[in-house]
Amino acid sequence: MPMTHAEHEKKLKSSAVCELLPLRDLPNGDNVMVRTNGAFVAGYELRGILAYFATDTDRNQTKSMLEALFRSVPDVSMRLQFRYEISEHLGDLLDSYVQQHRSEQSEVTALDAHRLRMWMEKEHNGFFFENRLHVYFIWDPRIHAKLYHSMQQNRKLGGFTVSQKKAIQRTRKEHETYLAEFESILRGIEGSMEGANLGPRRLSTQDLFEELKHSQHPTRRDRRSFVPGEEMLEYRSAREQATQASILNETETYLNIDGYLYSVISLKELPDATFPGMLQNFSTLGFPVVITGQVVIPDQVKVLKSYKKRLQKMTAAQKDANGNFKSNPEAEVAQAQLIQVQREIISSSLKTAKLSLSVVVRTSQPAVTFADLERSERDLANRTQEVLNAFTHMNGSKAVMETIAKRRIFLGTLPGMSEADKRDQDMLTSNVADLVPVEMPWTGTRRSPLILFETPYRQLIPFSMFDPDLSDANGLLMAKSGGGKTLAAQQMLLMAARANPLISILERGDSYQPLVELMGGEMIEMSLDSNQTINPWDLPQGETKPSNDQISFLKNLTRHMLGENTPPDLDIDLLDSVLLEAIASTYKRCGAKTSNPVPLYGDLAAELAHWQDRDRNQKINAMAQMASTKLRAWVDDGPYARLSDRPTTVKLDNPWLYFNVEKLKDDPRLERAMSLLIAHTATYRASGLSGRPSIVLLDECWALLESPILASVVVQLFRTARKRNASVWGISQTPEDFVGTSNRPNEHGAGIVKNATTKIIGKQPGDMTALREHVHLNETALNQIKTFAHHPKKGHSAEFLIAIGEKAESTHSIRIVPSAVDYWITTTYARERGYRKWWLHKHRQLPLIEAYERLAEQYPRGLAEIGPLSVELSGEMQEALAQ
């Protein structure tokens, strides 16, 4: 950019960034920074106050705990710097997500690549934000010693000296003495931060070094470690190594740092009143900002003296030269405020504090050409105006854009570099607690990013049902019909499949069939015409003798096959003992065979037909023969024989197992027996014996809970899943499907809801009583659910509320945003299902995953926003489907 000779000369004389940073050293292993004035800086990464879905009572309680933190800070000698940064990148989240991949299945890898490509493209375009919160404690030991140490201690540490070397150097012993005192102060402050639920994590020396470097440039991520200057071949100071950017130009309104334009806005006039969450609007501005709040607790004695002097002045301003009262509204208001503040300070533990609140705004793209610079200037002006408007919405507060002091204040917003900036505002600690940026949205399960969700705040948050911080891996998924719950469930399964779990799906219908077909899973349609059989007599791999649990299961299954009144005139317990003995005898007899060592139900029927009681009791023999007769429908050529009297044709060790139980409801007798068999199979796959995690998905769970057999098994799965590294998910439309209503409660509901830590809730019309009483959602969360769209936007996203446990701090609004390929696999829209079936039939010569990829490439957002296609209008698609 052209400049005058005078401007060029001025630029040559301006200091480099390296010289502007007030950093002296980073002592190795001490986890502190030492500033040029000798002050120590310790940093903490904070989880923040997760109060986005908290009630007013919760917010006020947290506010009181935060206020206690300010009261525990030493007066005058310590400055607190809260730094809340919203940046346009995801950090190392996607790398951590990739590291969670355990599956070798090509389809899982291919679909994951599409998702990663979608997220990386969004990140490149600046769509995703990362929220990070840090606090830095800047402690000046010299000031602290003058206030709190005796004169004898101060003399030991030395006083004024004319030696330049002694003035800038500190002995190791002196450093360790100061450091030990600083650490002891920090221990108490850490307890206050824990009490305020801020979740502090102490930053190491390397962390402090990286934070200072990365704060100077929005995209550059230099991972080089800090090396003490004396250990390098050519000495480089700590601040020289930490310098990451250059100030290319400085105008009246902005700083040009490596092509990015920065402006600084400072709070000028305080709001009329403060309340928790005042700064939450800055999280939804839609562009990167850095909010910095600097807090200093002044000497309270001096503050009270200054207040008394000001009170005298205000009193005098209301009197004329003769001592008579005169009207002066400004002085009258100021007098009332001063009296109120003094009363609060004297009568309670409140303190006065000085707060400086600054917001740094920058552009998203570097300006390389003159056209880029003009566009960046317009963008920066618009963003600056939005920040100024956000301040005016804070109960009448007012902010000002910095001009002359912008560089100095910008450097003061860097990590640990804050200092007095003449923007301090006097207020009570209760008001400071409302104006420091400590509220954060929930950031997910950061240690285990198995699944990634988008949020309305343009976050990408990780979630894993197997995260160790969760009490169990179970969950409930609820949404009205058409609310996107099946889409959400399939998206979660696709991402969870990267952990290579055993997935079992129970559903009334065929919504999951395309997904299971693509994954090469076993689809079992339980009906009389099915050619698929699960032999209930199979033993786990490697075992030759049945366990007592296996014999008991077969006894119960046989009882259901025989019917309810078998025999009508004898004791049921007597029949049970015969069946138990006959089952064990059948295993023993068939185990001696070399060709077919695994029994079938025909073998049990033959055993019962020729049963001879050891006491030669003819009545028992007749009972056994009657039982054999009743089993005829289940063996040989009986109507139910295909399902029970054949060797197993299903690979039960397949990672994907899908039961369609839709047709079981047509035959109550078949439903009872097959429900028990399905439940036994699902329980075995969730037993953890294979050493792999398992996921059991129970879609339309209300239908399973109506079955007396499956209901108890569902509850047992939820109760015991945690010990078996299993995750059980119940899916239904409303919470009443699980817990029932007040007039007709479900006896199994409490056992399910209390053993499901995670609840994902979509649109819920009508009464919210069940969510309030059983899921323990507060009014803030319920109002969020009411704001969800009545139907998800097909081809784009579906909105849900995720609640972990019963606390508002782990509640967040999420969006299920599938990739184009994922959408075509998981869609349940009738028109798209028909077109998908026709498309796959037409391209049946291609691998299934490739056919889906071509379909997604042609219609990346589905067909909901597209008019009727030619194949639909001509009837070609309908004819092909009919054939």
PyMOL commands that set and color helices and strands:
alter all, ss='L'
color gray80, all
select helices_A, chain A and resi 5-13+17-20+56-71+93-99+106-124+141-148+151-156+164-168+172-195+205-214+229-231+238-242+278-284+300-316+329-347+370-392+406-412+429-435+485-499+513-518+548-562+572-591+601-609+618-634+641-644+662-666+668-685+701-706+708-720+722-724+736-739+749-753+769-773+779-787+808-810+820-826+830-842+848-858+870-873+876-882
alter helices_A, ss='H'
color red, helices_A
select strands_A, chain A and resi 23-25+33-35+40-46+78-87+130-139+200-202+247-250+255-257+260-269+289-296+352-362+398-401+425-428+451-454+460-463+475-478+502-507+522-525+656-660+694-698+726-732+758-761+798-804+811-816
alter strands_A, ss='S'
color yellow, strands_A
deselect
rebuild
show_as cartoon
